[in-house]
Amino acid sequence: MTIALSAAVILLGVLTLLLLGSQVEMYRTIEQLREFGGLVDRPVPLDLPKDRTPSTAGLPAELDTTARAVVLLLSDRCGTCRAIAASLDGAVNEDLYLVVEPGTEVEGASELALTYRLDSARTVIDKGGDISSGVGIKVTPAAIVIENGRMTRASTVPSTRQLTDILSTVRVHRSSGRAGMQPVVGQPVDSEPASTAGAA
């Protein structure tokens, strides 16, 4: 009887190990598929026009004198933009400005801005796409980091987590008063950038 019980316990242990091994292998396969399909939550650096102040690109003039801020470009026609707008829950903090390209205008606003109650004082409706053309960015969602009145770098924002990372980086630099450091967008705040070659 005890031999049969011991054998059953050993068999269950072996089956558990086999199941764990298959779970690990399945996780690796899913990661490889996501990487191959381009579904990885990783921002892509974007080019910005050289030597342009925010106001010459159509952004609010107050950004020409701000120390640090993030401009987030959204569109009514973008699913990820909707998820990001929903995560803001109507609150747009002092470090963030929104530029929304409307799909269908509703009373001079955009459906996205109205649906998610985006702060009208910090949201600009880009009716003809003039601002996105001015900054040379045709993809949404995208973020532009403003430092000392200059557009220093830009990247795609594939998720709300990446937006949080970008805003955290700007806040850390604002509160510590560090100048000259330009971490790669989306990089964790505590680490130094390995290379600034990809940063715009």
C-alpha positions as CSV (number, residue, x, y, z in Angstrom):
1,M,0.0,0.0,0.0
2,T,2.8,2.4,0.9
3,I,4.7,1.5,-2.2
4,A,1.6,2.3,-4.3
5,L,1.1,5.6,-2.5
6,S,4.8,6.6,-2.9
7,A,4.6,5.7,-6.6
8,A,1.5,7.9,-7.0
9,V,3.3,10.8,-5.2
10,I,6.3,10.4,-7.4
11,L,4.2,10.2,-10.5
12,L,2.3,13.4,-9.5
13,G,5.6,15.2,-8.9
14,V,6.9,14.2,-12.3
15,L,3.6,15.3,-14.0
16,T,3.8,18.7,-12.1
17,L,7.4,19.2,-13.3
18,L,6.4,18.4,-16.9
19,L,3.5,20.8,-16.7
20,L,5.7,23.6,-15.3
21,G,8.3,22.9,-18.1
22,S,5.6,23.2,-20.8
23,Q,4.3,26.4,-19.3
24,V,7.8,27.9,-19.4
25,E,8.2,26.8,-23.0
26,M,4.8,28.2,-23.9
27,Y,5.7,31.5,-22.3
28,R,9.0,31.7,-24.4
29,T,7.0,30.9,-27.6
30,I,4.5,33.6,-26.9
31,E,7.3,36.1,-26.2
32,Q,9.0,35.1,-29.5
33,L,5.7,35.5,-31.4
34,R,5.0,38.9,-29.9
35,E,8.6,40.0,-30.8
36,F,8.2,38.7,-34.4
37,G,4.7,40.3,-34.8
38,G,5.9,43.6,-33.5
39,L,3.5,43.4,-30.5
40,V,6.2,44.2,-27.9
41,D,5.4,47.1,-25.6
42,R,8.4,49.1,-26.6
43,P,8.5,52.8,-27.7
44,V,10.0,53.6,-31.1
45,P,12.1,56.8,-31.4
46,L,10.7,59.4,-33.9
47,D,12.5,62.2,-35.7
48,L,11.7,65.8,-34.9
49,P,12.4,68.9,-36.9
50,K,15.7,70.6,-36.0
51,D,15.8,74.0,-34.3
52,R,12.1,74.5,-34.0
53,T,10.4,75.9,-30.9
54,P,7.1,74.3,-29.9
55,S,5.1,77.4,-31.0
56,T,6.6,77.4,-34.5
57,A,5.3,73.9,-34.8
58,G,1.8,75.0,-33.8
59,L,2.0,73.9,-30.1
60,P,0.9,76.3,-27.3
61,A,3.3,79.3,-26.9
62,E,3.8,78.6,-23.2
63,L,5.8,75.6,-24.1
64,D,8.5,77.9,-25.5
65,T,9.4,78.9,-21.9
66,T,8.6,75.7,-20.0
67,A,11.5,73.8,-18.3
68,R,10.0,70.3,-18.8
69,A,6.8,68.9,-20.2
70,V,5.4,66.1,-22.4
71,V,3.1,66.7,-25.4
72,L,1.0,63.6,-26.1
73,L,-0.5,63.3,-29.7
74,L,-3.7,61.4,-29.9
75,S,-6.3,60.6,-32.5
76,D,-10.0,59.8,-32.5
77,R,-9.3,56.9,-34.9
78,C,-6.8,55.2,-32.7
79,G,-7.7,52.3,-30.3
80,T,-4.5,52.7,-28.2
81,C,-5.3,56.5,-27.9
82,R,-8.7,55.7,-26.5
83,A,-7.1,53.4,-23.9
84,I,-4.6,56.1,-22.9
85,A,-7.3,58.8,-22.8
86,A,-9.5,56.5,-20.6
87,S,-6.5,56.0,-18.2
88,L,-6.2,59.8,-17.7
89,D,-9.8,59.8,-16.4
90,G,-10.2,63.5,-17.3
91,A,-7.2,64.5,-15.3
92,V,-4.3,66.1,-17.2
93,N,-1.4,67.0,-14.8
94,E,0.9,70.0,-15.1
95,D,3.6,68.1,-17.0
96,L,1.2,66.9,-19.8
97,Y,-0.3,68.7,-22.8
98,L,-2.6,66.9,-25.2
99,V,-3.0,67.3,-29.0
100,V,-6.0,65.5,-30.3
101,E,-6.7,65.0,-34.0
102,P,-10.4,64.6,-34.4
103,G,-12.0,62.0,-36.6
104,T,-15.4,63.6,-36.5
105,E,-15.8,67.0,-34.9
106,V,-18.5,67.3,-32.2
107,E,-19.2,70.9,-31.4
108,G,-15.7,72.1,-32.2
109,A,-14.1,69.3,-30.1
110,S,-13.2,65.7,-30.7
111,E,-15.1,62.6,-29.8
112,L,-12.1,61.4,-27.8
113,A,-11.8,64.7,-25.8
114,L,-15.5,64.7,-25.0
115,T,-15.9,61.0,-24.2
116,Y,-13.0,61.0,-21.7
117,R,-13.5,64.5,-20.4
118,L,-10.0,65.7,-21.3
119,D,-9.1,69.0,-19.6
120,S,-9.9,71.6,-22.3
121,A,-7.3,74.0,-20.9
122,R,-4.5,71.5,-21.6
123,T,-6.0,69.9,-24.7
124,V,-5.5,71.3,-28.3
125,I,-7.7,70.1,-31.1
126,D,-5.6,69.6,-34.2
127,K,-8.4,70.1,-36.7
128,G,-6.5,70.0,-40.0
129,G,-3.5,68.0,-38.8
130,D,-1.4,71.2,-38.8
131,I,0.4,70.5,-35.5
132,S,1.2,66.9,-36.4
133,S,2.6,68.2,-39.7
134,G,4.5,70.9,-37.9
135,V,6.3,68.4,-35.6
136,G,6.7,65.9,-38.4
137,I,4.9,63.1,-36.6
138,K,2.2,61.1,-38.5
139,V,1.7,58.3,-36.0
140,T,-0.4,58.3,-32.8
141,P,-0.1,57.9,-29.9
142,A,3.2,59.7,-29.7
143,A,4.9,61.8,-27.1
144,I,7.2,64.7,-27.5
145,V,9.5,65.7,-24.6
146,I,10.0,69.5,-24.2
147,E,13.1,70.6,-22.3
148,N,13.9,74.3,-21.7
149,G,11.6,75.4,-24.5
150,R,12.9,72.9,-27.1
151,M,11.5,69.7,-28.5
152,T,14.3,67.3,-27.5
153,R,13.0,63.9,-28.4
154,A,9.9,62.0,-29.4
155,S,8.7,58.4,-29.5
156,T,5.6,56.3,-30.0
157,V,3.6,55.4,-26.8
158,P,2.4,51.9,-27.2
159,S,0.7,51.7,-23.8
160,T,-0.4,53.6,-20.7
161,R,2.6,52.1,-18.9
162,Q,5.0,53.8,-21.3
163,L,3.2,57.1,-20.9
164,T,3.6,56.7,-17.1
165,D,7.4,56.0,-17.6
166,I,7.8,59.1,-19.8
167,L,6.0,61.3,-17.3
168,S,7.9,59.9,-14.4
169,T,11.2,60.7,-16.1
170,V,10.1,64.3,-16.7
171,R,9.0,64.7,-13.1
172,V,12.2,63.2,-11.7
173,H,14.3,65.6,-13.8
174,R,12.0,68.6,-12.8
175,S,12.2,67.8,-9.1
176,S,15.9,67.1,-9.0
177,G,16.8,70.0,-11.2
178,R,19.2,67.9,-13.2
179,A,20.0,69.4,-16.5
180,G,21.6,67.9,-19.6
181,M,20.5,64.3,-18.9
182,Q,18.3,63.0,-21.7
183,P,17.2,59.5,-20.9
184,V,15.9,57.4,-23.7
185,V,12.1,57.6,-23.7
186,G,10.6,54.6,-22.0
187,Q,13.8,53.7,-20.2
188,P,13.4,53.1,-16.4
189,V,14.1,56.3,-14.4
190,D,16.8,54.8,-12.1
191,S,19.2,53.7,-14.8
192,E,21.5,55.6,-17.0
193,P,21.0,55.4,-20.7
194,A,23.3,52.9,-22.4
195,S,23.6,54.9,-25.5
196,T,22.0,58.2,-26.7
197,A,22.5,57.3,-30.3
198,G,18.8,56.4,-30.8
199,A,17.4,59.4,-28.8
200,A,16.2,62.3,-30.9
